[in-house]
């Protein structure tokens, strides 16, 4: 397996446990006088364009996956964001419109579990009306744990979702129930995927977070199950996001190792990305029986072409999944600032962006102690 820069992958150099001391750092202030007018593509300080917007619509989830929202942290007494603090659908749509004016072509709704947000279909319909500066439709996608797909798939398709990604970390039912830690069965997620296909989604992306000694024995069974289907199985390295998942390097299974294991069963070969900045490296089975992907933030950092912006449920703008702080946009939205001021603010933040956490992983600095939680900002 090759690195994104073309060199052979050489594992190693991953640090041990990374911890943080606060979940939602104080937001940064915005300079309304700076930034670019909404007249096309933005680039950050490292020349990376703004292409993807990920919007977290809730910090709540009905799973307690051990790598994301473990029960020892997210227990019954955990304080979630009050509903009044969440951005309204109208505020989200206004923000999205400003981001699209700056070059965003893909919007992903996430969480928490986004399907827990009441009347989400109404927001989706609002976002589906957006058009890029060139007049094309927005690629409007959604990530879910699959628990509500059977109930929601038809409505999601009708509202305008173009693609769905679901999580599934094991085919073994006992293993999966233990990992989601709410005793949710594999069969119900698989049924949700079937429901998405029935609703008109021709293909579903299936994300598997791989942890050594926990579910790495499920790599081959998952590959066998989804091979020769229209779905794209993607293997994700266990990442040091936030403070709650007790991350250690010893539990990381390198994507290169996963690829070698699959290749021994079913030969695979790399294929081109859909666009610059795409998260997953794309591979296909040599016999034409489908596609798989690898998301390798730990061992093969892809910061160099990262094009993703993130909005939290209460309207903070984050420029990295591993960020230590965000910029408050909610106060701006709820002030008398017009769309031009909002566009300038977004431009100012993105043009100053210099994040490359995964390339610097293990380098001691203060930011490494204050990362946001994945359940709050999405993956």
C-alpha atoms as a printed R data frame, in Angstrom:
    type eleno elety resid chain resno       x       y       z
1   ATOM     1    CA   UNK     A     1   0.000   0.000   0.000
2   ATOM     2    CA   UNK     A     2   1.312   3.456  -0.901
3   ATOM     3    CA   UNK     A     3   1.190   6.678   1.057
4   ATOM     4    CA   UNK     A     4  -0.699   9.568  -0.509
5   ATOM     5    CA   UNK     A     5   2.655  11.169  -1.381
6   ATOM     6    CA   UNK     A     6   3.619   8.014  -3.319
7   ATOM     7    CA   UNK     A     7   6.140   6.618  -0.826
8   ATOM     8    CA   UNK     A     8   5.844   3.124   0.584
9   ATOM     9    CA   UNK     A     9   3.984   3.104   3.880
10  ATOM    10    CA   UNK     A    10   6.197   2.526   6.896
11  ATOM    11    CA   UNK     A    11   4.274   2.159  10.173
12  ATOM    12    CA   UNK     A    12   5.523   3.522  13.469
13  ATOM    13    CA   UNK     A    13   6.055   6.773  15.284
14  ATOM    14    CA   UNK     A    14   2.538   6.913  16.716
15  ATOM    15    CA   UNK     A    15   2.354   8.331  20.240
16  ATOM    16    CA   UNK     A    16   0.654   6.738  23.201
17  ATOM    17    CA   UNK     A    17  -2.410   8.066  24.947
18  ATOM    18    CA   UNK     A    18  -3.577  11.591  24.130
19  ATOM    19    CA   UNK     A    19  -5.882  13.265  26.636
20  ATOM    20    CA   UNK     A    20  -7.653  16.610  26.805
21  ATOM    21    CA   UNK     A    21  -8.925  18.736  29.662
22  ATOM    22    CA   UNK     A    22 -11.999  20.436  28.203
23  ATOM    23    CA   UNK     A    23 -14.645  19.547  25.655
24  ATOM    24    CA   UNK     A    24 -15.816  22.789  24.151
25  ATOM    25    CA   UNK     A    25 -13.158  25.515  24.359
26  ATOM    26    CA   UNK     A    26 -14.193  29.137  24.309
27  ATOM    27    CA   UNK     A    27 -15.029  30.291  20.778
28  ATOM    28    CA   UNK     A    28 -12.759  32.630  18.883
29  ATOM    29    CA   UNK     A    29 -13.847  36.119  17.901
30  ATOM    30    CA   UNK     A    30 -14.591  37.101  14.312
31  ATOM    31    CA   UNK     A    31 -13.179  40.010  12.365
32  ATOM    32    CA   UNK     A    32 -16.124  41.202  10.276
33  ATOM    33    CA   UNK     A    33 -13.942  43.619   8.302
34  ATOM    34    CA   UNK     A    34 -11.608  40.941   6.915
35  ATOM    35    CA   UNK     A    35 -12.027  38.080   4.517
36  ATOM    36    CA   UNK     A    36 -13.017  37.571   0.929
37  ATOM    37    CA   UNK     A    37 -16.353  38.486  -0.600
38  ATOM    38    CA   UNK     A    38 -18.536  35.519  -1.620
39  ATOM    39    CA   UNK     A    39 -17.322  35.335  -5.199
40  ATOM    40    CA   UNK     A    40 -15.962  31.814  -5.505
41  ATOM    41    CA   UNK     A    41 -13.418  29.334  -4.186
42  ATOM    42    CA   UNK     A    42 -11.476  30.098  -1.023
43  ATOM    43    CA   UNK     A    43  -8.017  28.842  -0.138
44  ATOM    44    CA   UNK     A    44  -6.472  28.605   3.316
45  ATOM    45    CA   UNK     A    45  -2.953  29.663   4.311
46  ATOM    46    CA   UNK     A    46  -1.567  26.373   2.937
47  ATOM    47    CA   UNK     A    47  -3.376  26.647  -0.380
48  ATOM    48    CA   UNK     A    48  -6.158  24.166   0.426
49  ATOM    49    CA   UNK     A    49  -9.552  24.971  -1.038
50  ATOM    50    CA   UNK     A    50 -12.871  24.913   0.780
51  ATOM    51    CA   UNK     A    51 -14.941  22.097  -0.740
52  ATOM    52    CA   UNK     A    52 -16.762  20.122   1.998
53  ATOM    53    CA   UNK     A    53 -19.005  21.323   4.817
54  ATOM    54    CA   UNK     A    54 -19.924  18.962   7.651
55  ATOM    55    CA   UNK     A    55 -22.812  20.097   9.813
56  ATOM    56    CA   UNK     A    56 -23.440  18.431  13.160
57  ATOM    57    CA   UNK     A    57 -27.143  18.853  13.928
58  ATOM    58    CA   UNK     A    58 -27.073  17.298  17.421
59  ATOM    59    CA   UNK     A    59 -24.595  16.152  20.061
60  ATOM    60    CA   UNK     A    60 -26.929  13.312  21.121
61  ATOM    61    CA   UNK     A    61 -26.714   9.684  20.056
62  ATOM    62    CA   UNK     A    62 -28.631   6.520  20.921
63  ATOM    63    CA   UNK     A    63 -25.440   4.397  20.739
64  ATOM    64    CA   UNK     A    64 -22.576   4.375  23.223
65  ATOM    65    CA   UNK     A    65 -19.790   3.189  20.953
66  ATOM    66    CA   UNK     A    66 -16.656   2.661  22.978
67  ATOM    67    CA   UNK     A    67 -14.473   4.655  20.545
68  ATOM    68    CA   UNK     A    68 -16.809   7.656  20.475
69  ATOM    69    CA   UNK     A    69 -19.278   8.009  23.377
70  ATOM    70    CA   UNK     A    70 -18.255   5.515  26.067
71  ATOM    71    CA   UNK     A    71 -20.735   5.087  28.907
72  ATOM    72    CA   UNK     A    72 -18.204   5.967  31.582
73  ATOM    73    CA   UNK     A    73 -18.188   9.537  30.217
74  ATOM    74    CA   UNK     A    74 -21.562   9.888  28.465
75  ATOM    75    CA   UNK     A    75 -23.692   8.523  31.283
76  ATOM    76    CA   UNK     A    76 -27.217   9.395  32.381
77  ATOM    77    CA   UNK     A    77 -25.977  12.569  34.025
78  ATOM    78    CA   UNK     A    78 -24.137  13.861  30.960
79  ATOM    79    CA   UNK     A    79 -25.106  17.443  30.091
80  ATOM    80    CA   UNK     A    80 -26.092  17.776  26.444
81  ATOM    81    CA   UNK     A    81 -26.646  21.065  24.676
82  ATOM    82    CA   UNK     A    82 -30.041  22.610  25.502
83  ATOM    83    CA   UNK     A    83 -32.366  22.750  22.509
84  ATOM    84    CA   UNK     A    84 -32.418  26.561  22.621
85  ATOM    85    CA   UNK     A    85 -28.655  26.582  22.051
86  ATOM    86    CA   UNK     A    86 -28.892  24.596  18.825
87  ATOM    87    CA   UNK     A    87 -28.923  26.401  15.509
88  ATOM    88    CA   UNK     A    88 -32.380  26.515  13.989
89  ATOM    89    CA   UNK     A    89 -32.885  24.971  10.566
90  ATOM    90    CA   UNK     A    90 -33.182  28.461   9.101
91  ATOM    91    CA   UNK     A    91 -29.848  29.453  10.649
92  ATOM    92    CA   UNK     A    92 -28.177  26.297   9.352
93  ATOM    93    CA   UNK     A    93 -29.529  26.926   5.858
94  ATOM    94    CA   UNK     A    94 -28.290  30.512   5.924
95  ATOM    95    CA   UNK     A    95 -24.825  29.366   6.981
96  ATOM    96    CA   UNK     A    96 -24.775  26.674   4.325
97  ATOM    97    CA   UNK     A    97 -25.727  29.232   1.686
98  ATOM    98    CA   UNK     A    98 -22.741  31.380   2.678
99  ATOM    99    CA   UNK     A    99 -20.382  28.390   2.558
100 ATOM   100    CA   UNK     A   100 -21.669  27.360  -0.869
101 ATOM   101    CA   UNK     A   101 -21.000  30.881  -2.127
102 ATOM   102    CA   UNK     A   102 -17.399  30.347  -1.026
103 ATOM   103    CA   UNK     A   103 -17.002  27.172  -3.072
104 ATOM   104    CA   UNK     A   104 -18.508  24.332  -1.009
105 ATOM   105    CA   UNK     A   105 -19.912  21.615  -3.271
106 ATOM   106    CA   UNK     A   106 -20.616  18.883  -0.725
107 ATOM   107    CA   UNK     A   107 -22.577  19.071   2.537
108 ATOM   108    CA   UNK     A   108 -22.697  16.209   5.018
109 ATOM   109    CA   UNK     A   109 -25.187  16.128   7.889
110 ATOM   110    CA   UNK     A   110 -23.832  14.376  10.937
111 ATOM   111    CA   UNK     A   111 -23.953  14.362  14.730
112 ATOM   112    CA   UNK     A   112 -24.128  12.658  17.225
113 ATOM   113    CA   UNK     A   113 -26.830  10.717  15.448
114 ATOM   114    CA   UNK     A   114 -28.443  13.191  13.026
115 ATOM   115    CA   UNK     A   115 -31.680  11.211  12.649
116 ATOM   116    CA   UNK     A   116 -32.468  12.006  16.282
117 ATOM   117    CA   UNK     A   117 -32.999  15.657  15.303
118 ATOM   118    CA   UNK     A   118 -36.741  16.169  15.010
119 ATOM   119    CA   UNK     A   119 -38.083  17.035  11.556
120 ATOM   120    CA   UNK     A   120 -34.617  16.768   9.984
121 ATOM   121    CA   UNK     A   121 -36.266  16.233   6.615
122 ATOM   122    CA   UNK     A   122 -37.352  19.877   6.647
123 ATOM   123    CA   UNK     A   123 -33.727  21.018   6.908
124 ATOM   124    CA   UNK     A   124 -32.699  18.594   4.184
125 ATOM   125    CA   UNK     A   125 -35.307  20.026   1.825
126 ATOM   126    CA   UNK     A   126 -33.994  23.530   2.500
127 ATOM   127    CA   UNK     A   127 -30.405  22.510   1.797
128 ATOM   128    CA   UNK     A   128 -31.377  20.564  -1.325
129 ATOM   129    CA   UNK     A   129 -32.452  23.838  -2.926
130 ATOM   130    CA   UNK     A   130 -28.900  25.225  -2.793
131 ATOM   131    CA   UNK     A   131 -26.885  25.515  -5.985
132 ATOM   132    CA   UNK     A   132 -23.171  25.992  -6.516
133 ATOM   133    CA   UNK     A   133 -21.971  29.247  -8.140
134 ATOM   134    CA   UNK     A   134 -21.866  27.280 -11.398
135 ATOM   135    CA   UNK     A   135 -25.522  26.328 -11.029
136 ATOM   136    CA   UNK     A   136 -25.024  22.674 -10.180
137 ATOM   137    CA   UNK     A   137 -26.728  20.818  -7.333
138 ATOM   138    CA   UNK     A   138 -25.068  20.334  -3.967
139 ATOM   139    CA   UNK     A   139 -23.948  16.813  -3.067
140 ATOM   140    CA   UNK     A   140 -26.075  16.427   0.083
141 ATOM   141    CA   UNK     A   141 -25.035  13.432   2.177
142 ATOM   142    CA   UNK     A   142 -25.810  12.056   5.619
143 ATOM   143    CA   UNK     A   143 -23.912   9.844   8.088
144 ATOM   144    CA   UNK     A   144 -25.906   7.653  10.477
145 ATOM   145    CA   UNK     A   145 -25.465   4.670  12.768
146 ATOM   146    CA   UNK     A   146 -28.252   2.997  10.799
147 ATOM   147    CA   UNK     A   147 -30.592   2.420  13.719
148 ATOM   148    CA   UNK     A   148 -33.370   4.593  12.266
149 ATOM   149    CA   UNK     A   149 -32.801   4.013   8.555
150 ATOM   150    CA   UNK     A   150 -35.691   1.583   8.108
151 ATOM   151    CA   UNK     A   151 -38.013   4.277   9.455
152 ATOM   152    CA   UNK     A   152 -36.426   7.280   7.740
153 ATOM   153    CA   UNK     A   153 -34.929   6.165   4.412
154 ATOM   154    CA   UNK     A   154 -37.904   7.038   2.194
155 ATOM   155    CA   UNK     A   155 -38.308  10.491   3.743
156 ATOM   156    CA   UNK     A   156 -34.587  11.202   3.453
157 ATOM   157    CA   UNK     A   157 -34.605  10.366  -0.241
158 ATOM   158    CA   UNK     A   158 -37.728  12.409  -0.882
159 ATOM   159    CA   UNK     A   159 -36.271  15.422   0.943
160 ATOM   160    CA   UNK     A   160 -33.128  15.459  -1.180
161 ATOM   161    CA   UNK     A   161 -30.337  13.397   0.411
162 ATOM   162    CA   UNK     A   162 -28.120  12.140  -2.396
163 ATOM   163    CA   UNK     A   163 -26.010   9.566  -0.517
164 ATOM   164    CA   UNK     A   164 -25.954   7.812   2.851
165 ATOM   165    CA   UNK     A   165 -23.070   6.535   4.949
166 ATOM   166    CA   UNK     A   166 -23.722   4.182   7.832
167 ATOM   167    CA   UNK     A   167 -21.496   2.698  10.539
168 ATOM   168    CA   UNK     A   168 -21.080  -1.020  11.139
169 ATOM   169    CA   UNK     A   169 -18.078  -2.248  13.125
170 ATOM   170    CA   UNK     A   170 -18.672  -6.011  13.086
171 ATOM   171    CA   UNK     A   171 -20.817  -8.695  11.514
172 ATOM   172    CA   UNK     A   172 -20.634 -10.851  14.602
173 ATOM   173    CA   UNK     A   173 -23.732  -9.884  16.560
174 ATOM   174    CA   UNK     A   174 -22.233 -10.340  20.016
175 ATOM   175    CA   UNK     A   175 -19.231  -8.218  19.070
176 ATOM   176    CA   UNK     A   176 -21.329  -5.474  17.525
177 ATOM   177    CA   UNK     A   177 -23.703  -5.292  20.489
178 ATOM   178    CA   UNK     A   178 -20.693  -4.927  22.788
179 ATOM   179    CA   UNK     A   179 -19.138  -2.181  20.670
180 ATOM   180    CA   UNK     A   180 -22.295  -0.061  20.412
181 ATOM   181    CA   UNK     A   181 -22.876  -0.842  24.119
182 ATOM   182    CA   UNK     A   182 -26.669  -0.521  23.907
183 ATOM   183    CA   UNK     A   183 -27.290  -4.104  22.753
184 ATOM   184    CA   UNK     A   184 -28.326  -3.022  19.249
185 ATOM   185    CA   UNK     A   185 -28.296  -5.950  16.770
186 ATOM   186    CA   UNK     A   186 -26.363  -6.218  13.514
187 ATOM   187    CA   UNK     A   187 -29.493  -7.390  11.708
188 ATOM   188    CA   UNK     A   188 -31.236  -4.069  12.303
189 ATOM   189    CA   UNK     A   189 -28.375  -2.099  10.733
190 ATOM   190    CA   UNK     A   190 -28.277  -4.443   7.740
191 ATOM   191    CA   UNK     A   191 -32.036  -4.005   7.433
192 ATOM   192    CA   UNK     A   192 -31.545  -0.246   7.462
193 ATOM   193    CA   UNK     A   193 -29.071  -0.554   4.585
194 ATOM   194    CA   UNK     A   194 -31.636  -2.626   2.688
195 ATOM   195    CA   UNK     A   195 -34.243   0.044   3.400
196 ATOM   196    CA   UNK     A   196 -31.964   2.704   1.908
197 ATOM   197    CA   UNK     A   197 -31.622   0.673  -1.277
198 ATOM   198    CA   UNK     A   198 -35.389   0.171  -1.427
199 ATOM   199    CA   UNK     A   199 -35.845   3.929  -1.045
200 ATOM   200    CA   UNK     A   200 -33.708   4.604  -4.114
201 ATOM   201    CA   UNK     A   201 -30.181   4.952  -2.761
202 ATOM   202    CA   UNK     A   202 -28.317   2.701  -5.158
203 ATOM   203    CA   UNK     A   203 -25.285   2.355  -2.915
204 ATOM   204    CA   UNK     A   204 -24.488   2.929   0.761
205 ATOM   205    CA   UNK     A   205 -21.048   3.574   2.192
206 ATOM   206    CA   UNK     A   206 -20.376   1.406   5.247
207 ATOM   207    CA   UNK     A   207 -17.764   2.627   7.739
208 ATOM   208    CA   UNK     A   208 -15.933   0.182  10.016
209 ATOM   209    CA   UNK     A   209 -13.673   1.578  12.750
210 ATOM   210    CA   UNK     A   210 -11.001  -1.063  13.373
211 ATOM   211    CA   UNK     A   211  -9.525  -1.556  16.859
212 ATOM   212    CA   UNK     A   212  -6.804  -4.122  17.470
213 ATOM   213    CA   UNK     A   213  -7.939  -6.863  19.816
214 ATOM   214    CA   UNK     A   214 -11.537  -5.658  19.685
215 ATOM   215    CA   UNK     A   215 -12.918  -6.176  16.172
216 ATOM   216    CA   UNK     A   216  -9.927  -6.661  13.865
217 ATOM   217    CA   UNK     A   217 -10.965 -10.287  13.370
218 ATOM   218    CA   UNK     A   218 -14.042  -8.917  11.586
219 ATOM   219    CA   UNK     A   219 -12.061  -7.411   8.685
220 ATOM   220    CA   UNK     A   220 -12.322 -10.459   6.443
221 ATOM   221    CA   UNK     A   221 -15.968 -11.278   7.295
222 ATOM   222    CA   UNK     A   222 -16.975  -7.702   6.519
223 ATOM   223    CA   UNK     A   223 -15.096  -7.780   3.212
224 ATOM   224    CA   UNK     A   224 -16.753 -11.059   2.258
225 ATOM   225    CA   UNK     A   225 -20.217  -9.780   3.151
226 ATOM   226    CA   UNK     A   226 -20.086  -6.522   1.182
227 ATOM   227    CA   UNK     A   227 -18.001  -7.771  -1.739
228 ATOM   228    CA   UNK     A   228 -20.088  -8.173  -4.913
229 ATOM   229    CA   UNK     A   229 -22.660  -5.684  -3.593
230 ATOM   230    CA   UNK     A   230 -23.123  -2.052  -4.711
231 ATOM   231    CA   UNK     A   231 -22.051  -0.869  -1.252
232 ATOM   232    CA   UNK     A   232 -18.584   0.527  -0.470
233 ATOM   233    CA   UNK     A   233 -17.004  -0.799   2.726
234 ATOM   234    CA   UNK     A   234 -14.498   1.639   4.243
235 ATOM   235    CA   UNK     A   235 -12.001   0.713   6.957
236 ATOM   236    CA   UNK     A   236 -11.178   3.539   9.373
237 ATOM   237    CA   UNK     A   237  -8.130   3.632  11.613
238 ATOM   238    CA   UNK     A   238  -8.977   4.144  15.285
239 ATOM   239    CA   UNK     A   239  -8.266   7.859  15.826
240 ATOM   240    CA   UNK     A   240  -7.307   9.979  18.830
241 ATOM   241    CA   UNK     A   241 -10.325  12.263  18.542
242 ATOM   242    CA   UNK     A   242 -11.368  14.038  21.731
243 ATOM   243    CA   UNK     A   243 -10.593  12.762  25.221
244 ATOM   244    CA   UNK     A   244 -13.157  10.095  25.923
245 ATOM   245    CA   UNK     A   245 -12.162   7.046  23.897
246 ATOM   246    CA   UNK     A   246  -8.958   6.151  25.823
247 ATOM   247    CA   UNK     A   247  -6.959   6.050  22.585
248 ATOM   248    CA   UNK     A   248  -3.604   4.280  22.441
249 ATOM   249    CA   UNK     A   249  -1.369   3.553  19.458
250 ATOM   250    CA   UNK     A   250  -1.371  -0.152  20.312
251 ATOM   251    CA   UNK     A   251  -5.032  -0.381  19.286
252 ATOM   252    CA   UNK     A   252  -4.459   1.135  15.837
253 ATOM   253    CA   UNK     A   253  -4.540  -1.315  12.928
254 ATOM   254    CA   UNK     A   254  -2.781   0.378  10.007
255 ATOM   255    CA   UNK     A   255  -4.746   0.554   6.786
256 ATOM   256    CA   UNK     A   256  -1.751  -0.970   5.009
257 ATOM   257    CA   UNK     A   257  -2.127  -4.084   7.152
258 ATOM   258    CA   UNK     A   258  -5.868  -4.250   6.478
259 ATOM   259    CA   UNK     A   259  -5.234  -3.919   2.747
260 ATOM   260    CA   UNK     A   260  -2.683  -6.741   2.802
261 ATOM   261    CA   UNK     A   261  -5.099  -9.024   4.635
262 ATOM   262    CA   UNK     A   262  -7.874  -8.380   2.149
263 ATOM   263    CA   UNK     A   263  -5.520  -8.687  -0.813
264 ATOM   264    CA   UNK     A   264  -4.566 -12.198   0.305
265 ATOM   265    CA   UNK     A   265  -8.209 -13.228   0.000
266 ATOM   266    CA   UNK     A   266  -9.353 -11.057  -2.889
267 ATOM   267    CA   UNK     A   267  -6.681  -9.167  -4.875
268 ATOM   268    CA   UNK     A   268  -7.246  -5.400  -4.858
269 ATOM   269    CA   UNK     A   269  -5.800  -2.392  -6.649
270 ATOM   270    CA   UNK     A   270  -5.948   1.391  -6.088
271 ATOM   271    CA   UNK     A   271  -8.191   3.665  -8.148
272 ATOM   272    CA   UNK     A   272  -8.344   7.431  -8.557
273 ATOM   273    CA   UNK     A   273 -10.089   9.706  -6.096
274 ATOM   274    CA   UNK     A   274 -13.340  11.379  -7.120
275 ATOM   275    CA   UNK     A   275 -11.849  14.790  -6.265
276 ATOM   276    CA   UNK     A   276  -8.836  16.355  -4.561
277 ATOM   277    CA   UNK     A   277  -9.279  16.165  -0.798
278 ATOM   278    CA   UNK     A   278 -11.460  13.055  -0.746
279 ATOM   279    CA   UNK     A   279 -11.132  11.420   2.683
280 ATOM   280    CA   UNK     A   280 -10.961   7.739   1.754
281 ATOM   281    CA   UNK     A   281  -8.385   6.187  -0.529
282 ATOM   282    CA   UNK     A   282 -10.329   4.153  -3.092
283 ATOM   283    CA   UNK     A   283  -9.479   0.559  -4.009
284 ATOM   284    CA   UNK     A   284 -11.314  -2.060  -6.057
285 ATOM   285    CA   UNK     A   285 -11.315  -5.810  -6.366
286 ATOM   286    CA   UNK     A   286  -9.314  -6.821  -9.421
287 ATOM   287    CA   UNK     A   287 -12.071  -9.185 -10.558
288 ATOM   288    CA   UNK     A   288 -14.580  -6.326 -10.694
289 ATOM   289    CA   UNK     A   289 -16.580  -7.386  -7.631
290 ATOM   290    CA   UNK     A   290 -16.815  -3.982  -5.982
291 ATOM   291    CA   UNK     A   291 -14.948  -1.193  -4.235
292 ATOM   292    CA   UNK     A   292 -13.492  -0.653  -0.755
293 ATOM   293    CA   UNK     A   293 -11.863   2.315   0.918
294 ATOM   294    CA   UNK     A   294  -9.332   3.185   3.625
295 ATOM   295    CA   UNK     A   295  -9.381   6.217   5.919
296 ATOM   296    CA   UNK     A   296  -5.930   6.443   7.452
297 ATOM   297    CA   UNK     A   297  -5.616   9.613   9.495
298 ATOM   298    CA   UNK     A   298  -3.098   8.063  11.896
299 ATOM   299    CA   UNK     A   299  -0.617   6.256   9.667
300 ATOM   300    CA   UNK     A   300  -1.087   8.127   6.381
301 ATOM   301    CA   UNK     A   301  -2.120  11.704   7.217
302 ATOM   302    CA   UNK     A   302  -4.005  13.509   4.471
303 ATOM   303    CA   UNK     A   303  -3.845  17.021   5.884
304 ATOM   304    CA   UNK     A   304  -2.112  18.264   2.743
305 ATOM   305    CA   UNK     A   305  -5.319  18.364   0.713
306 ATOM   306    CA   UNK     A   306  -7.945  18.550   3.473
307 ATOM   307    CA   UNK     A   307 -10.866  20.625   2.232
308 ATOM   308    CA   UNK     A   308 -13.348  20.176   5.101
309 ATOM   309    CA   UNK     A   309 -15.025  22.752   7.335
310 ATOM   310    CA   UNK     A   310 -17.195  21.749  10.299
311 ATOM   311    CA   UNK     A   311 -20.116  23.405  12.076
312 ATOM   312    CA   UNK     A   312 -21.107  22.264  15.567
313 ATOM   313    CA   UNK     A   313 -24.751  21.959  16.709
314 ATOM   314    CA   UNK     A   314 -24.696  25.358  18.376
315 ATOM   315    CA   UNK     A   315 -22.917  27.104  15.518
316 ATOM   316    CA   UNK     A   316 -19.179  27.007  16.080
317 ATOM   317    CA   UNK     A   317 -16.985  26.865  12.996
318 ATOM   318    CA   UNK     A   318 -14.147  24.324  13.288
319 ATOM   319    CA   UNK     A   319 -11.432  23.981  10.677
320 ATOM   320    CA   UNK     A   320 -10.132  20.553  11.795
321 ATOM   321    CA   UNK     A   321 -11.554  17.375  13.317
322 ATOM   322    CA   UNK     A   322  -8.819  17.615  15.948
323 ATOM   323    CA   UNK     A   323  -9.285  21.343  16.601
324 ATOM   324    CA   UNK     A   324  -8.874  22.825  20.043
325 ATOM   325    CA   UNK     A   325 -11.248  25.732  19.456
326 ATOM   326    CA   UNK     A   326 -13.879  27.064  17.103
327 ATOM   327    CA   UNK     A   327 -15.311  30.387  15.954
328 ATOM   328    CA   UNK     A   328 -18.747  31.363  17.233
329 ATOM   329    CA   UNK     A   329 -21.135  32.002  14.353
330 ATOM   330    CA   UNK     A   330 -24.408  31.786  16.271
331 ATOM   331    CA   UNK     A   331 -24.092  35.224  17.825
332 ATOM   332    CA   UNK     A   332 -23.366  36.627  14.391
333 ATOM   333    CA   UNK     A   333 -26.403  34.865  12.925
334 ATOM   334    CA   UNK     A   334 -28.612  36.209  15.705
335 ATOM   335    CA   UNK     A   335 -27.326  39.759  15.399
336 ATOM   336    CA   UNK     A   336 -28.207  42.279  12.718
337 ATOM   337    CA   UNK     A   337 -25.232  41.223  10.568
338 ATOM   338    CA   UNK     A   338 -26.153  40.823   6.916
339 ATOM   339    CA   UNK     A   339 -25.098  38.011   4.548
340 ATOM   340    CA   UNK     A   340 -22.105  40.006   3.337
341 ATOM   341    CA   UNK     A   341 -20.752  40.261   6.888
342 ATOM   342    CA   UNK     A   342 -21.315  36.539   7.377
343 ATOM   343    CA   UNK     A   343 -19.473  35.749   4.146
344 ATOM   344    CA   UNK     A   344 -16.547  37.942   5.161
345 ATOM   345    CA   UNK     A   345 -16.368  36.207   8.536
346 ATOM   346    CA   UNK     A   346 -16.253  32.744   6.961
347 ATOM   347    CA   UNK     A   347 -13.630  33.906   4.510
348 ATOM   348    CA   UNK     A   348 -11.491  35.359   7.261
349 ATOM   349    CA   UNK     A   349 -11.504  32.122   9.257
350 ATOM   350    CA   UNK     A   350 -10.744  29.847   6.308
351 ATOM   351    CA   UNK     A   351  -8.008  32.036   4.848
352 ATOM   352    CA   UNK     A   352  -6.213  31.979   8.209
353 ATOM   353    CA   UNK     A   353  -6.522  28.182   8.520
354 ATOM   354    CA   UNK     A   354  -3.224  26.320   8.998
355 ATOM   355    CA   UNK     A   355  -4.406  23.071  10.681
356 ATOM   356    CA   UNK     A   356  -2.438  19.894  10.043
357 ATOM   357    CA   UNK     A   357  -2.843  17.937  13.264
358 ATOM   358    CA   UNK     A   358  -2.420  14.453  11.813
359 ATOM   359    CA   UNK     A   359   0.886  15.403  10.221
360 ATOM   360    CA   UNK     A   360   2.086  16.701  13.581
361 ATOM   361    CA   UNK     A   361   0.587  13.981  15.757
362 ATOM   362    CA   UNK     A   362   2.803  13.355  18.763
363 ATOM   363    CA   UNK     A   363   4.419  16.803  18.761
364 ATOM   364    CA   UNK     A   364   3.873  18.299  22.202
365 ATOM   365    CA   UNK     A   365   1.786  21.450  22.167
366 ATOM   366    CA   UNK     A   366  -1.075  22.972  24.099
367 ATOM   367    CA   UNK     A   367  -3.671  22.286  21.412
368 ATOM   368    CA   UNK     A   368  -3.211  18.537  21.818
369 ATOM   369    CA   UNK     A   369  -4.644  18.883  25.315
370 ATOM   370    CA   UNK     A   370  -7.935  20.522  24.310
371 ATOM   371    CA   UNK     A   371  -9.463  18.595  21.401
372 ATOM   372    CA   UNK     A   372 -13.187  18.516  20.756
373 ATOM   373    CA   UNK     A   373 -15.187  15.284  20.950
374 ATOM   374    CA   UNK     A   374 -16.170  13.468  17.750
375 ATOM   375    CA   UNK     A   375 -19.732  12.986  19.064
376 ATOM   376    CA   UNK     A   376 -20.038  16.773  19.211
377 ATOM   377    CA   UNK     A   377 -18.608  17.687  15.814
378 ATOM   378    CA   UNK     A   378 -19.038  14.506  13.746
379 ATOM   379    CA   UNK     A   379 -16.411  12.339  12.073
